[in-house]
Amino acid sequence: MTEGNNKPKVRLICKPDNMLKTVYTACRTCYSSDSPLNIYDCEADSEKMLKLIERVISSGHYSTIEHIQVSFAISNISRACSHQLVRHRHMSFSQKSQRYVKEKGQFDYLTPPTIEKDSELKKKYDEFMGKISEFYLELTEKGVPAEDARFVLPNAAATSMVASLNLRELIHLANLRLCTRAQAEIRLLVRMMCDELTKEEPWLKNYLVPKCERWGFCDEDKSCGRKPKAVK
Ligand SMILES: Cc1cc2nc3c(=O)[nH]c(=O)nc-3n(C[C@H](O)[C@H](O)[C@H](O)COP(=O)(O)OP(=O)(O)OC[C@H]3O[C@@H](n4cnc5c(N)ncnc54)[C@H](O)[C@@H]3O)c2cc1C
């Protein structure tokens, strides 16, 4: 999606203060005779913590990253985008309801860059959204409840939500949705979610990447060519 108003708004609204130490304690507990409390309380330099975390995650011991939960306030995404996001089953969502929140005028909507860049198509697109809005308003004015009038609203309609997930799921989400095969809007949304978190937790930058960056190869049928194709 384009920069500006036509892009998601994302803010990290909740995360634990001691993420690195918590993940390190979870990792170290698996291999130490010491108690988790002692491990947590003892001084460990971040290089040592990061080395162990990388070793444990690379071995697939993912329970160690499930202890961290983060929440994002997300708005100005399309229903097409939110529909893709809610496919991720380990995430929790509270989304603006089209049943309880009735549109009073032109509903907000997103425009894909491929339409935005063509002024003629953009004009038709806006007119089309206007017509849908008119019909929606006609329905609600004639007493059709919002929960039924919303049937005419398009995938382009803007939505908002609070989305929460643990670190394992965020890494999985990033691995799938930062891939160039993912659709542009969700790719941008997930990029923004990851950037919000890595601003405060830069050590996560190596994990919040497309899957090919972690694996060193691409398993997609239609590869973008960034990494060599997997031998199947
Ligand atoms: C580029 C792209 C194109 C896509 N195209 C389509 C499409 O055309 N049509 C379509 O329907 N979907 C499509 N999807 C959605 C896709 O099929 C998945 O539903 C979505 O990516 C969620 O992925 P997931 O199941 O790995 O992750 P999550 O639901 O986030 O789950 C994470 C992991 O938990 C485990 N898990 C979760 N639930 C179960 C379960 N019930 N049983 C066993 N293991 C489980 C799996 O290991 C899973 O990988 C697409 C996704 C991408 C990234």
The ligand as an SDF file (V2000), in Angstrom:
LIG
                    3D

 53 58  0  0  0  0  0  0  0  0999 V2000
    1.2890  -16.0330    0.5720 C   0  0  0  0  0  0  0  0  0  0  0  0
    0.0870  -16.6730    1.1850 C   0  0  0  0  0  0  0  0  0  0  0  0
   -0.9700  -17.0700    0.3900 C   0  0  0  0  0  0  0  0  0  0  0  0
   -2.1010  -17.6690    0.9480 C   0  0  0  0  0  0  0  0  0  0  0  0
   -3.1350  -18.0420    0.1340 N   0  0  0  0  0  0  0  0  0  0  0  0
   -4.2220  -18.6440    0.6660 C   0  0  0  0  0  0  0  0  0  0  0  0
   -5.3140  -19.0630   -0.1500 C   0  0  0  0  0  0  0  0  0  0  0  0
   -5.2820  -18.9150   -1.3570 O   0  0  0  0  0  0  0  0  0  0  0  0
   -6.3950  -19.6350    0.4450 N   0  0  0  0  0  0  0  0  0  0  0  0
   -6.4530  -19.8540    1.8000 C   0  0  0  0  0  0  0  0  0  0  0  0
   -7.4420  -20.3820    2.2910 O   0  0  0  0  0  0  0  0  0  0  0  0
   -5.4410  -19.4470    2.5930 N   0  0  0  0  0  0  0  0  0  0  0  0
   -4.3450  -18.8600    2.0830 C   0  0  0  0  0  0  0  0  0  0  0  0
   -3.3280  -18.4550    2.8970 N   0  0  0  0  0  0  0  0  0  0  0  0
   -3.4790  -18.6470    4.3430 C   0  0  0  0  0  0  0  0  0  0  0  0
   -2.7200  -19.9040    4.8240 C   0  0  0  0  0  0  0  0  0  0  0  0
   -3.2680  -21.0770    4.2610 O   0  0  0  0  0  0  0  0  0  0  0  0
   -2.7930  -20.0190    6.3590 C   0  0  0  0  0  0  0  0  0  0  0  0
   -4.1380  -20.1720    6.7610 O   0  0  0  0  0  0  0  0  0  0  0  0
   -2.2650  -18.7740    7.0480 C   0  0  0  0  0  0  0  0  0  0  0  0
   -1.0570  -18.3570    6.4620 O   0  0  0  0  0  0  0  0  0  0  0  0
   -2.0140  -19.1030    8.5200 C   0  0  0  0  0  0  0  0  0  0  0  0
   -0.8470  -19.8920    8.5620 O   0  0  0  0  0  0  0  0  0  0  0  0
   -0.5910  -21.0440    9.5690 P   0  0  0  0  0  0  0  0  0  0  0  0
   -1.7030  -22.0240    9.5430 O   0  0  0  0  0  0  0  0  0  0  0  0
    0.8080  -21.5910    9.3620 O   0  0  0  0  0  0  0  0  0  0  0  0
   -0.4750  -20.2100   10.9030 O   0  0  0  0  0  0  0  0  0  0  0  0
   -1.2680  -20.1250   12.2550 P   0  0  0  0  0  0  0  0  0  0  0  0
   -2.7110  -20.3390   12.1440 O   0  0  0  0  0  0  0  0  0  0  0  0
   -0.7800  -18.8240   12.7400 O   0  0  0  0  0  0  0  0  0  0  0  0
   -0.6750  -21.3220   13.0860 O   0  0  0  0  0  0  0  0  0  0  0  0
    0.7210  -21.3910   13.4020 C   0  0  0  0  0  0  0  0  0  0  0  0
    1.1620  -22.8290   13.3460 C   0  0  0  0  0  0  0  0  0  0  0  0
    0.4470  -23.5560   14.3490 O   0  0  0  0  0  0  0  0  0  0  0  0
    0.2020  -24.8770   13.8870 C   0  0  0  0  0  0  0  0  0  0  0  0
   -1.2550  -25.0960   13.8190 N   0  0  0  0  0  0  0  0  0  0  0  0
   -2.2310  -24.1540   14.0010 C   0  0  0  0  0  0  0  0  0  0  0  0
   -3.4490  -24.7150   13.9280 N   0  0  0  0  0  0  0  0  0  0  0  0
   -3.2400  -26.0250   13.6650 C   0  0  0  0  0  0  0  0  0  0  0  0
   -4.1100  -27.1140   13.4390 C   0  0  0  0  0  0  0  0  0  0  0  0
   -5.4350  -27.0060   13.4440 N   0  0  0  0  0  0  0  0  0  0  0  0
   -3.5590  -28.3260   13.1910 N   0  0  0  0  0  0  0  0  0  0  0  0
   -2.2200  -28.4890   13.1690 C   0  0  0  0  0  0  0  0  0  0  0  0
   -1.3340  -27.4810   13.3480 N   0  0  0  0  0  0  0  0  0  0  0  0
   -1.8350  -26.2690   13.5990 C   0  0  0  0  0  0  0  0  0  0  0  0
    0.8400  -24.9970   12.5040 C   0  0  0  0  0  0  0  0  0  0  0  0
    2.1520  -25.4720   12.6500 O   0  0  0  0  0  0  0  0  0  0  0  0
    0.8650  -23.5460   12.0460 C   0  0  0  0  0  0  0  0  0  0  0  0
    1.8560  -23.3010   11.0580 O   0  0  0  0  0  0  0  0  0  0  0  0
   -2.1820  -17.8680    2.3580 C   0  0  0  0  0  0  0  0  0  0  0  0
   -1.1140  -17.4680    3.1600 C   0  0  0  0  0  0  0  0  0  0  0  0
    0.0060  -16.8880    2.6050 C   0  0  0  0  0  0  0  0  0  0  0  0
    1.1530  -16.4720    3.5100 C   0  0  0  0  0  0  0  0  0  0  0  0
  1  2  1  0
  2  3  1  0
  2 52  2  0
  3  4  2  0
  4  5  1  0
  4 50  1  0
  5  6  2  0
  6  7  1  0
  6 13  1  0
  7  8  2  0
  7  9  1  0
  9 10  1  0
 10 11  2  0
 10 12  1  0
 12 13  2  0
 13 14  1  0
 14 15  1  0
 14 50  1  0
 15 16  1  0
 16 17  1  0
 16 18  1  0
 18 19  1  0
 18 20  1  0
 20 21  1  0
 20 22  1  0
 22 23  1  0
 23 24  1  0
 24 25  2  0
 24 26  1  0
 24 27  1  0
 27 28  1  0
 28 29  2  0
 28 30  1  0
 28 31  1  0
 31 32  1  0
 32 33  1  0
 33 34  1  0
 33 48  1  0
 34 35  1  0
 35 36  1  0
 35 46  1  0
 36 37  1  0
 36 45  1  0
 37 38  2  0
 38 39  1  0
 39 40  1  0
 39 45  2  0
 40 41  1  0
 40 42  2  0
 42 43  1  0
 43 44  2  0
 44 45  1  0
 46 47  1  0
 46 48  1  0
 48 49  1  0
 50 51  2  0
 51 52  1  0
 52 53  1  0
M  END
$$$$
